[in-house]
Amino acid sequence: MSFQGGIKPEGDVFVLAGDIAEIQHLERYDAFWDWCSEHFKETIFVPGNHDWYGCWISIMR
């Protein structure tokens, strides 16, 4: 995976502070979420404004 070379796993918690994925298509990032789970105790994803693009609020509920 292309992101593997750019992230050096250190620490217990990995915080993704927005603008990384389209929320309505999170399944496209399954390999990335799996990688996060393997390298960190906790992964916290805080969606940014760009993560919501193209998404209806009803989908998020």
PDB file of N, H, CA, C and O in Angstrom:
ATOM      1  N   MET A   1       0.832  -1.180   0.000  1.00  0.00           N
ATOM      2  CA  MET A   1       0.000   0.000   0.000  1.00  0.00           C
ATOM      3  C   MET A   1       0.876   1.243   0.000  1.00  0.00           C
ATOM      4  O   MET A   1       1.916   1.266   0.659  1.00  0.00           O
ATOM      5  N   SER A   2       0.484   2.245  -0.706  1.00  0.00           N
ATOM      6  H   SER A   2      -0.361   2.227  -1.241  1.00  0.00           H
ATOM      7  CA  SER A   2       1.323   3.425  -0.877  1.00  0.00           C
ATOM      8  C   SER A   2       1.508   4.222   0.400  1.00  0.00           C
ATOM      9  O   SER A   2       2.529   4.894   0.543  1.00  0.00           O
ATOM     10  N   PHE A   3       0.575   4.180   1.331  1.00  0.00           N
ATOM     11  H   PHE A   3      -0.255   3.634   1.216  1.00  0.00           H
ATOM     12  CA  PHE A   3       0.703   4.978   2.546  1.00  0.00           C
ATOM     13  C   PHE A   3       1.681   4.376   3.536  1.00  0.00           C
ATOM     14  O   PHE A   3       2.125   5.074   4.447  1.00  0.00           O
ATOM     15  N   GLN A   4       2.028   3.119   3.393  1.00  0.00           N
ATOM     16  H   GLN A   4       1.666   2.552   2.653  1.00  0.00           H
ATOM     17  CA  GLN A   4       2.865   2.459   4.383  1.00  0.00           C
ATOM     18  C   GLN A   4       4.227   3.110   4.549  1.00  0.00           C
ATOM     19  O   GLN A   4       4.754   3.153   5.661  1.00  0.00           O
ATOM     20  N   GLY A   5       4.799   3.607   3.489  1.00  0.00           N
ATOM     21  H   GLY A   5       4.372   3.571   2.586  1.00  0.00           H
ATOM     22  CA  GLY A   5       6.106   4.216   3.590  1.00  0.00           C
ATOM     23  C   GLY A   5       6.084   5.601   4.210  1.00  0.00           C
ATOM     24  O   GLY A   5       7.127   6.104   4.629  1.00  0.00           O
ATOM     25  N   GLY A   6       4.920   6.226   4.277  1.00  0.00           N
ATOM     26  H   GLY A   6       4.073   5.818   3.937  1.00  0.00           H
ATOM     27  CA  GLY A   6       4.838   7.593   4.773  1.00  0.00           C
ATOM     28  C   GLY A   6       4.499   7.726   6.238  1.00  0.00           C
ATOM     29  O   GLY A   6       4.591   8.822   6.791  1.00  0.00           O
ATOM     30  N   ILE A   7       4.110   6.645   6.882  1.00  0.00           N
ATOM     31  H   ILE A   7       4.035   5.755   6.433  1.00  0.00           H
ATOM     32  CA  ILE A   7       3.714   6.716   8.281  1.00  0.00           C
ATOM     33  C   ILE A   7       4.609   5.792   9.088  1.00  0.00           C
ATOM     34  O   ILE A   7       4.674   4.591   8.827  1.00  0.00           O
ATOM     35  N   LYS A   8       5.298   6.359  10.072  1.00  0.00           N
ATOM     36  H   LYS A   8       5.246   7.335  10.285  1.00  0.00           H
ATOM     37  CA  LYS A   8       6.132   5.550  10.948  1.00  0.00           C
ATOM     38  C   LYS A   8       5.347   5.302  12.232  1.00  0.00           C
ATOM     39  O   LYS A   8       5.140   6.233  13.010  1.00  0.00           O
ATOM     40  N   PRO A   9       4.903   4.066  12.469  1.00  0.00           N
ATOM     41  CA  PRO A   9       4.093   3.781  13.647  1.00  0.00           C
ATOM     42  C   PRO A   9       4.867   3.974  14.947  1.00  0.00           C
ATOM     43  O   PRO A   9       5.791   3.217  15.244  1.00  0.00           O
ATOM     44  N   GLU A  10       4.489   4.980  15.712  1.00  0.00           N
ATOM     45  H   GLU A  10       3.739   5.595  15.471  1.00  0.00           H
ATOM     46  CA  GLU A  10       5.056   5.232  17.030  1.00  0.00           C
ATOM     47  C   GLU A  10       3.926   5.665  17.941  1.00  0.00           C
ATOM     48  O   GLU A  10       3.085   6.470  17.542  1.00  0.00           O
ATOM     49  N   GLY A  11       3.890   5.154  19.134  1.00  0.00           N
ATOM     50  H   GLY A  11       4.573   4.500  19.458  1.00  0.00           H
ATOM     51  CA  GLY A  11       2.855   5.532  20.088  1.00  0.00           C
ATOM     52  C   GLY A  11       1.673   4.585  20.031  1.00  0.00           C
ATOM     53  O   GLY A  11       1.620   3.665  19.215  1.00  0.00           O
ATOM     54  N   ASP A  12       0.721   4.838  20.927  1.00  0.00           N
ATOM     55  H   ASP A  12       0.764   5.585  21.591  1.00  0.00           H
ATOM     56  CA  ASP A  12      -0.450   3.974  21.049  1.00  0.00           C
ATOM     57  C   ASP A  12      -1.659   4.482  20.295  1.00  0.00           C
ATOM     58  O   ASP A  12      -2.518   3.697  19.893  1.00  0.00           O
ATOM     59  N   VAL A  13      -1.736   5.806  20.096  1.00  0.00           N
ATOM     60  H   VAL A  13      -1.038   6.444  20.422  1.00  0.00           H
ATOM     61  CA  VAL A  13      -2.932   6.414  19.512  1.00  0.00           C
ATOM     62  C   VAL A  13      -2.564   7.135  18.218  1.00  0.00           C
ATOM     63  O   VAL A  13      -1.596   7.894  18.167  1.00  0.00           O
ATOM     64  N   PHE A  14      -3.352   6.883  17.178  1.00  0.00           N
ATOM     65  H   PHE A  14      -4.138   6.266  17.220  1.00  0.00           H
ATOM     66  CA  PHE A  14      -3.172   7.534  15.880  1.00  0.00           C
ATOM     67  C   PHE A  14      -4.403   8.396  15.636  1.00  0.00           C
ATOM     68  O   PHE A  14      -5.517   7.882  15.541  1.00  0.00           O
ATOM     69  N   VAL A  15      -4.202   9.710  15.536  1.00  0.00           N
ATOM     70  H   VAL A  15      -3.297  10.128  15.614  1.00  0.00           H
ATOM     71  CA  VAL A  15      -5.307  10.639  15.328  1.00  0.00           C
ATOM     72  C   VAL A  15      -5.293  11.120  13.881  1.00  0.00           C
ATOM     73  O   VAL A  15      -4.306  11.683  13.407  1.00  0.00           O
ATOM     74  N   LEU A  16      -6.399  10.890  13.197  1.00  0.00           N
ATOM     75  H   LEU A  16      -7.201  10.433  13.582  1.00  0.00           H
ATOM     76  CA  LEU A  16      -6.581  11.369  11.826  1.00  0.00           C
ATOM     77  C   LEU A  16      -7.507  12.572  11.920  1.00  0.00           C
ATOM     78  O   LEU A  16      -8.706  12.424  12.155  1.00  0.00           O
ATOM     79  N   ALA A  17      -6.954  13.747  11.739  1.00  0.00           N
ATOM     80  H   ALA A  17      -5.980  13.867  11.548  1.00  0.00           H
ATOM     81  CA  ALA A  17      -7.692  14.982  12.007  1.00  0.00           C
ATOM     82  C   ALA A  17      -8.321  15.582  10.757  1.00  0.00           C
ATOM     83  O   ALA A  17      -8.118  16.757  10.452  1.00  0.00           O
ATOM     84  N   GLY A  18      -9.069  14.787  10.053  1.00  0.00           N
ATOM     85  H   GLY A  18      -9.234  13.832  10.301  1.00  0.00           H
ATOM     86  CA  GLY A  18      -9.913  15.296   8.979  1.00  0.00           C
ATOM     87  C   GLY A  18      -9.289  15.371   7.605  1.00  0.00           C
ATOM     88  O   GLY A  18      -8.070  15.368   7.429  1.00  0.00           O
ATOM     89  N   ASP A  19     -10.197  15.439   6.630  1.00  0.00           N
ATOM     90  H   ASP A  19     -11.187  15.441   6.772  1.00  0.00           H
ATOM     91  CA  ASP A  19      -9.863  15.586   5.212  1.00  0.00           C
ATOM     92  C   ASP A  19      -8.978  14.456   4.695  1.00  0.00           C
ATOM     93  O   ASP A  19      -7.975  14.691   4.021  1.00  0.00           O
ATOM     94  N   ILE A  20      -9.367  13.222   5.024  1.00  0.00           N
ATOM     95  H   ILE A  20     -10.182  13.031   5.572  1.00  0.00           H
ATOM     96  CA  ILE A  20      -8.585  12.077   4.556  1.00  0.00           C
ATOM     97  C   ILE A  20      -9.381  11.096   3.708  1.00  0.00           C
ATOM     98  O   ILE A  20      -8.791  10.311   2.965  1.00  0.00           O
ATOM     99  N   ALA A  21     -10.709  11.122   3.802  1.00  0.00           N
ATOM    100  H   ALA A  21     -11.187  11.760   4.405  1.00  0.00           H
ATOM    101  CA  ALA A  21     -11.516  10.121   3.095  1.00  0.00           C
ATOM    102  C   ALA A  21     -12.922  10.656   2.854  1.00  0.00           C
ATOM    103  O   ALA A  21     -13.379  11.556   3.558  1.00  0.00           O
ATOM    104  N   GLU A  22     -13.599  10.106   1.868  1.00  0.00           N
ATOM    105  H   GLU A  22     -13.227   9.375   1.295  1.00  0.00           H
ATOM    106  CA  GLU A  22     -15.007  10.429   1.659  1.00  0.00           C
ATOM    107  C   GLU A  22     -15.817   9.489   2.540  1.00  0.00           C
ATOM    108  O   GLU A  22     -15.790   8.274   2.341  1.00  0.00           O
ATOM    109  N   ILE A  23     -16.530  10.035   3.500  1.00  0.00           N
ATOM    110  H   ILE A  23     -16.552  11.022   3.661  1.00  0.00           H
ATOM    111  CA  ILE A  23     -17.229   9.220   4.486  1.00  0.00           C
ATOM    112  C   ILE A  23     -18.198   8.234   3.852  1.00  0.00           C
ATOM    113  O   ILE A  23     -18.330   7.108   4.333  1.00  0.00           O
ATOM    114  N   GLN A  24     -18.870   8.629   2.794  1.00  0.00           N
ATOM    115  H   GLN A  24     -18.763   9.544   2.403  1.00  0.00           H
ATOM    116  CA  GLN A  24     -19.842   7.717   2.186  1.00  0.00           C
ATOM    117  C   GLN A  24     -19.172   6.531   1.502  1.00  0.00           C
ATOM    118  O   GLN A  24     -19.850   5.595   1.077  1.00  0.00           O
ATOM    119  N   HIS A  25     -17.837   6.563   1.394  1.00  0.00           N
ATOM    120  H   HIS A  25     -17.286   7.323   1.739  1.00  0.00           H
ATOM    121  CA  HIS A  25     -17.097   5.466   0.757  1.00  0.00           C
ATOM    122  C   HIS A  25     -15.986   4.936   1.669  1.00  0.00           C
ATOM    123  O   HIS A  25     -14.911   4.583   1.185  1.00  0.00           O
ATOM    124  N   LEU A  26     -16.230   4.878   2.964  1.00  0.00           N
ATOM    125  H   LEU A  26     -17.103   5.164   3.357  1.00  0.00           H
ATOM    126  CA  LEU A  26     -15.186   4.432   3.887  1.00  0.00           C
ATOM    127  C   LEU A  26     -14.711   3.010   3.601  1.00  0.00           C
ATOM    128  O   LEU A  26     -13.573   2.662   3.915  1.00  0.00           O
ATOM    129  N   GLU A  27     -15.579   2.184   3.004  1.00  0.00           N
ATOM    130  H   GLU A  27     -16.503   2.467   2.749  1.00  0.00           H
ATOM    131  CA  GLU A  27     -15.170   0.809   2.709  1.00  0.00           C
ATOM    132  C   GLU A  27     -14.003   0.766   1.725  1.00  0.00           C
ATOM    133  O   GLU A  27     -13.282  -0.230   1.666  1.00  0.00           O
ATOM    134  N   ARG A  28     -13.811   1.823   0.964  1.00  0.00           N
ATOM    135  H   ARG A  28     -14.396   2.632   1.013  1.00  0.00           H
ATOM    136  CA  ARG A  28     -12.674   1.884   0.032  1.00  0.00           C
ATOM    137  C   ARG A  28     -11.346   1.920   0.787  1.00  0.00           C
ATOM    138  O   ARG A  28     -10.289   1.639   0.221  1.00  0.00           O
ATOM    139  N   TYR A  29     -11.414   2.265   2.050  1.00  0.00           N
ATOM    140  H   TYR A  29     -12.272   2.493   2.510  1.00  0.00           H
ATOM    141  CA  TYR A  29     -10.213   2.437   2.859  1.00  0.00           C
ATOM    142  C   TYR A  29     -10.026   1.293   3.855  1.00  0.00           C
ATOM    143  O   TYR A  29      -9.270   1.432   4.817  1.00  0.00           O
ATOM    144  N   ASP A  30     -10.702   0.170   3.637  1.00  0.00           N
ATOM    145  H   ASP A  30     -11.316   0.057   2.856  1.00  0.00           H
ATOM    146  CA  ASP A  30     -10.625  -0.960   4.569  1.00  0.00           C
ATOM    147  C   ASP A  30      -9.191  -1.403   4.832  1.00  0.00           C
ATOM    148  O   ASP A  30      -8.835  -1.685   5.976  1.00  0.00           O
ATOM    149  N   ALA A  31      -8.372  -1.468   3.804  1.00  0.00           N
ATOM    150  H   ALA A  31      -8.662  -1.239   2.874  1.00  0.00           H
ATOM    151  CA  ALA A  31      -6.977  -1.887   3.991  1.00  0.00           C
ATOM    152  C   ALA A  31      -6.237  -0.903   4.891  1.00  0.00           C
ATOM    153  O   ALA A  31      -5.411  -1.309   5.708  1.00  0.00           O
ATOM    154  N   PHE A  32      -6.526   0.377   4.746  1.00  0.00           N
ATOM    155  H   PHE A  32      -7.197   0.707   4.082  1.00  0.00           H
ATOM    156  CA  PHE A  32      -5.892   1.386   5.592  1.00  0.00           C
ATOM    157  C   PHE A  32      -6.340   1.240   7.040  1.00  0.00           C
ATOM    158  O   PHE A  32      -5.515   1.299   7.952  1.00  0.00           O
ATOM    159  N   TRP A  33      -7.661   1.048   7.265  1.00  0.00           N
ATOM    160  H   TRP A  33      -8.331   1.000   6.524  1.00  0.00           H
ATOM    161  CA  TRP A  33      -8.163   0.890   8.644  1.00  0.00           C
ATOM    162  C   TRP A  33      -7.562  -0.365   9.279  1.00  0.00           C
ATOM    163  O   TRP A  33      -7.231  -0.362  10.465  1.00  0.00           O
ATOM    164  N   ASP A  34      -7.420  -1.429   8.499  1.00  0.00           N
ATOM    165  H   ASP A  34      -7.689  -1.432   7.536  1.00  0.00           H
ATOM    166  CA  ASP A  34      -6.797  -2.655   9.008  1.00  0.00           C
ATOM    167  C   ASP A  34      -5.356  -2.387   9.419  1.00  0.00           C
ATOM    168  O   ASP A  34      -4.910  -2.840  10.473  1.00  0.00           O
ATOM    169  N   TRP A  35      -4.635  -1.655   8.590  1.00  0.00           N
ATOM    170  H   TRP A  35      -4.997  -1.287   7.734  1.00  0.00           H
ATOM    171  CA  TRP A  35      -3.245  -1.316   8.890  1.00  0.00           C
ATOM    172  C   TRP A  35      -3.171  -0.514  10.181  1.00  0.00           C
ATOM    173  O   TRP A  35      -2.312  -0.769  11.026  1.00  0.00           O
ATOM    174  N   CYS A  36      -4.069   0.455  10.335  1.00  0.00           N
ATOM    175  H   CYS A  36      -4.767   0.663   9.649  1.00  0.00           H
ATOM    176  CA  CYS A  36      -4.098   1.261  11.564  1.00  0.00           C
ATOM    177  C   CYS A  36      -4.318   0.374  12.786  1.00  0.00           C
ATOM    178  O   CYS A  36      -3.652   0.541  13.808  1.00  0.00           O
ATOM    179  N   SER A  37      -5.247  -0.564  12.678  1.00  0.00           N
ATOM    180  H   SER A  37      -5.788  -0.700  11.848  1.00  0.00           H
ATOM    181  CA  SER A  37      -5.559  -1.473  13.786  1.00  0.00           C
ATOM    182  C   SER A  37      -4.368  -2.354  14.156  1.00  0.00           C
ATOM    183  O   SER A  37      -4.183  -2.698  15.323  1.00  0.00           O
ATOM    184  N   GLU A  38      -3.575  -2.712  13.172  1.00  0.00           N
ATOM    185  H   GLU A  38      -3.726  -2.433  12.224  1.00  0.00           H
ATOM    186  CA  GLU A  38      -2.413  -3.565  13.413  1.00  0.00           C
ATOM    187  C   GLU A  38      -1.254  -2.812  14.057  1.00  0.00           C
ATOM    188  O   GLU A  38      -0.421  -3.423  14.727  1.00  0.00           O
ATOM    189  N   HIS A  39      -1.187  -1.493  13.863  1.00  0.00           N
ATOM    190  H   HIS A  39      -1.863  -0.998  13.318  1.00  0.00           H
ATOM    191  CA  HIS A  39      -0.031  -0.726  14.316  1.00  0.00           C
ATOM    192  C   HIS A  39      -0.294   0.207  15.496  1.00  0.00           C
ATOM    193  O   HIS A  39       0.653   0.730  16.083  1.00  0.00           O
ATOM    194  N   PHE A  40      -1.536   0.421  15.848  1.00  0.00           N
ATOM    195  H   PHE A  40      -2.306  -0.003  15.372  1.00  0.00           H
ATOM    196  CA  PHE A  40      -1.873   1.327  16.945  1.00  0.00           C
ATOM    197  C   PHE A  40      -2.949   0.708  17.827  1.00  0.00           C
ATOM    198  O   PHE A  40      -3.820  -0.014  17.343  1.00  0.00           O
ATOM    199  N   LYS A  41      -2.882   0.998  19.139  1.00  0.00           N
ATOM    200  H   LYS A  41      -2.174   1.585  19.533  1.00  0.00           H
ATOM    201  CA  LYS A  41      -3.927   0.517  20.046  1.00  0.00           C
ATOM    202  C   LYS A  41      -5.266   1.154  19.719  1.00  0.00           C
ATOM    203  O   LYS A  41      -6.301   0.489  19.740  1.00  0.00           O
ATOM    204  N   GLU A  42      -5.242   2.438  19.419  1.00  0.00           N
ATOM    205  H   GLU A  42      -4.402   2.979  19.402  1.00  0.00           H
ATOM    206  CA  GLU A  42      -6.460   3.195  19.110  1.00  0.00           C
ATOM    207  C   GLU A  42      -6.228   4.058  17.879  1.00  0.00           C
ATOM    208  O   GLU A  42      -5.146   4.618  17.699  1.00  0.00           O
ATOM    209  N   THR A  43      -7.241   4.163  17.037  1.00  0.00           N
ATOM    210  H   THR A  43      -8.120   3.708  17.183  1.00  0.00           H
ATOM    211  CA  THR A  43      -7.236   5.090  15.913  1.00  0.00           C
ATOM    212  C   THR A  43      -8.464   5.966  16.051  1.00  0.00           C
ATOM    213  O   THR A  43      -9.588   5.470  16.130  1.00  0.00           O
ATOM    214  N   ILE A  44      -8.245   7.272  16.078  1.00  0.00           N
ATOM    215  H   ILE A  44      -7.332   7.675  16.013  1.00  0.00           H
ATOM    216  CA  ILE A  44      -9.347   8.230  16.215  1.00  0.00           C
ATOM    217  C   ILE A  44      -9.463   9.002  14.911  1.00  0.00           C
ATOM    218  O   ILE A  44      -8.511   9.646  14.470  1.00  0.00           O
ATOM    219  N   PHE A  45     -10.631   8.931  14.304  1.00  0.00           N
ATOM    220  H   PHE A  45     -11.404   8.408  14.662  1.00  0.00           H
ATOM    221  CA  PHE A  45     -10.889   9.634  13.050  1.00  0.00           C
ATOM    222  C   PHE A  45     -11.888  10.749  13.317  1.00  0.00           C
ATOM    223  O   PHE A  45     -13.036  10.493  13.682  1.00  0.00           O
ATOM    224  N   VAL A  46     -11.442  11.990  13.133  1.00  0.00           N
ATOM    225  H   VAL A  46     -10.509  12.197  12.838  1.00  0.00           H
ATOM    226  CA  VAL A  46     -12.301  13.160  13.282  1.00  0.00           C
ATOM    227  C   VAL A  46     -12.534  13.717  11.882  1.00  0.00           C
ATOM    228  O   VAL A  46     -11.630  14.315  11.299  1.00  0.00           O
ATOM    229  N   PRO A  47     -13.734  13.528  11.334  1.00  0.00           N
ATOM    230  CA  PRO A  47     -13.996  13.996   9.968  1.00  0.00           C
ATOM    231  C   PRO A  47     -13.837  15.510   9.833  1.00  0.00           C
ATOM    232  O   PRO A  47     -14.280  16.272  10.692  1.00  0.00           O
ATOM    233  N   GLY A  48     -13.204  15.926   8.753  1.00  0.00           N
ATOM    234  H   GLY A  48     -12.844  15.307   8.055  1.00  0.00           H
ATOM    235  CA  GLY A  48     -13.095  17.342   8.428  1.00  0.00           C
ATOM    236  C   GLY A  48     -14.176  17.728   7.434  1.00  0.00           C
ATOM    237  O   GLY A  48     -14.982  16.892   7.025  1.00  0.00           O
ATOM    238  N   ASN A  49     -14.190  18.991   7.050  1.00  0.00           N
ATOM    239  H   ASN A  49     -13.535  19.669   7.383  1.00  0.00           H
ATOM    240  CA  ASN A  49     -15.247  19.455   6.146  1.00  0.00           C
ATOM    241  C   ASN A  49     -15.199  18.763   4.783  1.00  0.00           C
ATOM    242  O   ASN A  49     -16.252  18.535   4.186  1.00  0.00           O
ATOM    243  N   HIS A  50     -14.033  18.428   4.281  1.00  0.00           N
ATOM    244  H   HIS A  50     -13.178  18.613   4.766  1.00  0.00           H
ATOM    245  CA  HIS A  50     -13.941  17.777   2.971  1.00  0.00           C
ATOM    246  C   HIS A  50     -14.377  16.314   3.013  1.00  0.00           C
ATOM    247  O   HIS A  50     -14.778  15.760   1.989  1.00  0.00           O
ATOM    248  N   ASP A  51     -14.302  15.690   4.170  1.00  0.00           N
ATOM    249  H   ASP A  51     -13.976  16.140   5.001  1.00  0.00           H
ATOM    250  CA  ASP A  51     -14.744  14.302   4.291  1.00  0.00           C
ATOM    251  C   ASP A  51     -16.243  14.166   4.059  1.00  0.00           C
ATOM    252  O   ASP A  51     -16.715  13.096   3.675  1.00  0.00           O
ATOM    253  N   TRP A  52     -16.983  15.220   4.284  1.00  0.00           N
ATOM    254  H   TRP A  52     -16.600  16.090   4.596  1.00  0.00           H
ATOM    255  CA  TRP A  52     -18.443  15.189   4.155  1.00  0.00           C
ATOM    256  C   TRP A  52     -18.926  15.483   2.739  1.00  0.00           C
ATOM    257  O   TRP A  52     -20.113  15.314   2.459  1.00  0.00           O
ATOM    258  N   TYR A  53     -18.048  15.916   1.840  1.00  0.00           N
ATOM    259  H   TYR A  53     -17.084  16.054   2.067  1.00  0.00           H
ATOM    260  CA  TYR A  53     -18.477  16.274   0.482  1.00  0.00           C
ATOM    261  C   TYR A  53     -19.204  15.122  -0.200  1.00  0.00           C
ATOM    262  O   TYR A  53     -18.768  13.973  -0.137  1.00  0.00           O
ATOM    263  N   GLY A  54     -20.302  15.440  -0.843  1.00  0.00           N
ATOM    264  H   GLY A  54     -20.657  16.374  -0.894  1.00  0.00           H
ATOM    265  CA  GLY A  54     -21.061  14.448  -1.587  1.00  0.00           C
ATOM    266  C   GLY A  54     -21.886  13.519  -0.726  1.00  0.00           C
ATOM    267  O   GLY A  54     -22.372  12.495  -1.208  1.00  0.00           O
ATOM    268  N   CYS A  55     -22.052  13.858   0.534  1.00  0.00           N
ATOM    269  H   CYS A  55     -21.658  14.690   0.925  1.00  0.00           H
ATOM    270  CA  CYS A  55     -22.746  12.979   1.462  1.00  0.00           C
ATOM    271  C   CYS A  55     -23.980  13.668   2.038  1.00  0.00           C
ATOM    272  O   CYS A  55     -23.929  14.833   2.432  1.00  0.00           O
ATOM    273  N   TRP A  56     -25.076  12.939   2.079  1.00  0.00           N
ATOM    274  H   TRP A  56     -25.118  11.992   1.759  1.00  0.00           H
ATOM    275  CA  TRP A  56     -26.306  13.445   2.678  1.00  0.00           C
ATOM    276  C   TRP A  56     -26.292  13.135   4.168  1.00  0.00           C
ATOM    277  O   TRP A  56     -25.846  12.062   4.575  1.00  0.00           O
ATOM    278  N   ILE A  57     -26.777  14.065   4.983  1.00  0.00           N
ATOM    279  H   ILE A  57     -27.140  14.936   4.652  1.00  0.00           H
ATOM    280  CA  ILE A  57     -26.803  13.864   6.429  1.00  0.00           C
ATOM    281  C   ILE A  57     -27.597  12.621   6.806  1.00  0.00           C
ATOM    282  O   ILE A  57     -27.283  11.970   7.802  1.00  0.00           O
ATOM    283  N   SER A  58     -28.617  12.280   6.030  1.00  0.00           N
ATOM    284  H   SER A  58     -28.872  12.808   5.220  1.00  0.00           H
ATOM    285  CA  SER A  58     -29.415  11.087   6.327  1.00  0.00           C
ATOM    286  C   SER A  58     -28.578   9.808   6.243  1.00  0.00           C
ATOM    287  O   SER A  58     -28.858   8.837   6.946  1.00  0.00           O
ATOM    288  N   ILE A  59     -27.560   9.806   5.391  1.00  0.00           N
ATOM    289  H   ILE A  59     -27.333  10.595   4.820  1.00  0.00           H
ATOM    290  CA  ILE A  59     -26.664   8.652   5.273  1.00  0.00           C
ATOM    291  C   ILE A  59     -25.842   8.502   6.545  1.00  0.00           C
ATOM    292  O   ILE A  59     -25.569   7.387   6.988  1.00  0.00           O
ATOM    293  N   MET A  60     -25.451   9.628   7.129  1.00  0.00           N
ATOM    294  H   MET A  60     -25.674  10.534   6.770  1.00  0.00           H
ATOM    295  CA  MET A  60     -24.590   9.607   8.298  1.00  0.00           C
ATOM    296  C   MET A  60     -25.318   9.163   9.557  1.00  0.00           C
ATOM    297  O   MET A  60     -24.690   8.678  10.498  1.00  0.00           O
ATOM    298  N   ARG A  61     -26.632   9.324   9.584  1.00  0.00           N
ATOM    299  H   ARG A  61     -27.142   9.718   8.820  1.00  0.00           H
ATOM    300  CA  ARG A  61     -27.385   8.932  10.781  1.00  0.00           C
ATOM    301  C   ARG A  61     -27.512   7.452  10.776  1.00  0.00           C
ATOM    302  O   ARG A  61     -28.110   6.881  11.688  1.00  0.00           O
TER     303      ARG A  61
END
